[in-house]
Amino acid sequence: MAEKIATRHAYGEALSEVGKNPKIVALDADVSTCTMSCMFGEKYPDRFYNVGIAEANMVGMAAGLSTLGLIPFVHSFAMFSAGRTYDQIRNIIAYPHLNVKVVGTHAGLTVGEDGATHQCLEDIGLMRVIPNMVVICPCDGNETREAVRAIAEYNGPCYLRLGRMAVDVVTDIPGYHFEIGKAQMMKDGMDATIIATGMMVQVALKAAADLANENINVRVLDMHTIKPIDKDAIIKAAEETGAIVTAEEHNVLCGLGSAVSEVLSETLPVPVLKVGTQDTFGKSGNAEALIQRFGLTKESIADKVKKAIALKK
């Protein structure tokens, strides 16, 4: 098994790799050693800009640079890159469909001791309601690298959500292929489907292994792209398994669970139960303790799977 790595760290490596394209520039709001954009800065100092703690201004600068044919990547913690700059992202990047990549690191509860003010549990919702915006939440280092390569080639605004905590690599499997808007099946099964994103993919796989010991065979989908969401994979899972559980390190409102529910309510209504934070702010504490405190566990997922199966018609 590959060594654990934080998606933000894999991101820094990948950005340095795609940075061989001279059109790519990086802007950071004075947290480059945290977002890992510093790796790009060390390799390409003439295309790296530390704008200071001025996130809204950073987005404006990126918009201008993109009109010159450059491909700007802008960086801060998710709380700031998605929250503090929402107006600028909406009106001067997404509305004119500019080729700017917004990167939010330290997303979710696993920021840990930084507490509720820095634990962004709303960014997927904020970004996915903006027209023209692609929203991606990779689950591990391998998938992060693939996502960076993909968004560097994609012409249009993207939001990439990354985590602080080191996580297991699970996508180094035969047949793995990353494509924007296409879910990856991590495990097949017919009793129910777990659709997960980000670090919850790893948790979903552990839940599936535990359920298998109880003769419950579940499918696990890695929904790395929240928008455009893979409607075909969701509908196929609903048709073939009849029950869905979603899992995300995000508010259950407006995130992955909501996106999946929106698809199925219009096409093939089946039970959809959600694992995530329950419309609440986070708390300061050890990341692993917070995961337990807020129920982002394999036990919570397994329990929801059993309840979803019981609701099948």
Secondary structure as UniProt FT lines:
FT   STRAND          5..6
FT   HELIX           7..18
FT   TURN            19..20
FT   TURN            22..23
FT   STRAND          24..28
FT   HELIX           32..35
FT   HELIX           38..43
FT   HELIX           45..47
FT   STRAND          48..50
FT   HELIX           55..66
FT   TURN            67..69
FT   STRAND          71..77
FT   HELIX           79..84
FT   HELIX           86..88
FT   HELIX           89..94
FT   TURN            95..97
FT   STRAND          101..105
FT   HELIX           109..114
FT   TURN            116..118
FT   HELIX           123..128
FT   TURN            131..132
FT   STRAND          134..136
FT   HELIX           141..153
FT   STRAND          158..161
FT   STRAND          166..167
FT   TURN            174..175
FT   TURN            180..181
FT   STRAND          184..187
FT   STRAND          192..196
FT   TURN            198..199
FT   HELIX           200..212
FT   TURN            213..215
FT   STRAND          218..222
FT   STRAND          225..227
FT   HELIX           231..241
FT   STRAND          244..251
FT   HELIX           256..267
FT   STRAND          272..277
FT   HELIX           287..293
FT   TURN            294..295
FT   HELIX           298..310
//
